[in-house]
Amino acid sequence: MKISSIAKSIVSGLAAGSAAAVTAAQDNVITTGEGVTIVLAVLTAWGITFAVPNRTNPDA
């Protein structure tokens, strides 16, 4: 497994988690429900990114 295939998932998880965290922290308090939402956003992004394969290059 190459690092490039893992990096795609890491970046997608960070993007989804940070977007959810910024939204949750608008009132300067992160509740348990908001924490669960952040975790689910990261896990969902990882799962979707893992499920969708990279496009293959037909010229190679």
TAGI-V451596 format. One record per pair of residues at least 12 apart in sequence whose C-alpha atoms are under 10 Angstrom apart, sorted by the first residue. I is the first residue (numbers start at 1). GAP is how many residues later the second one is. D is the distance in Angstrom with one decimal. If there is no record, write none. Layout:
BEGIN
<<I/GAP/D> <I/GAP/D>>
END
This chain:
BEGIN
<<5/44/9.7> <5/45/8.8> <5/48/9.3> <5/49/8.3> <6/40/9.7> <6/43/9.6> <6/44/8.8> <8/38/8.9> <8/41/7.3> <8/42/8.7> <8/46/9.7> <9/33/9.6> <9/34/9.9> <9/36/7.4> <9/37/5.3> <9/38/8.3> <9/39/8.8> <9/40/5.7> <9/41/6.7> <10/32/9.1> <10/35/9.0> <10/36/7.3> <10/39/9.2> <11/31/9.9> <11/34/9.3> <11/35/9.0> <11/38/9.8> <12/29/9.8> <12/30/7.8> <12/31/9.8> <12/32/9.5> <12/33/5.9> <12/34/6.7> <12/35/9.9> <12/36/9.3> <12/37/7.2> <13/25/9.9> <13/26/9.4> <13/27/9.9> <13/28/7.5> <13/29/4.5> <13/30/7.0> <13/31/8.0> <13/32/5.3> <13/33/5.6> <13/34/9.2> <13/35/9.9> <13/36/8.7> <14/27/9.4> <14/28/6.9> <14/31/8.8> <14/32/9.4> <15/26/9.3> <15/27/8.1> <15/30/8.6> <16/22/7.9> <16/23/9.3> <16/24/9.3> <16/25/5.7> <16/26/5.7> <16/27/9.0> <16/28/8.6> <16/29/6.5> <16/30/9.3> <17/18/9.9> <17/20/8.8> <17/21/5.4> <17/22/7.0> <17/23/8.4> <17/24/5.8> <17/25/5.1> <17/26/8.8> <17/27/9.8> <17/28/8.6> <18/20/7.9> <18/23/9.2> <18/24/8.8> <19/19/8.4> <19/22/8.9> <19/23/9.8> <20/14/8.1> <20/15/8.9> <20/17/7.2> <20/18/5.3> <20/19/8.9> <20/20/9.5> <20/21/7.0> <20/22/8.8> <21/13/7.9> <21/14/7.9> <21/16/8.7> <21/17/6.1> <21/18/9.4> <21/20/9.6> <22/16/9.6> <23/15/9.5> <24/13/8.7> <24/14/8.2>>
END
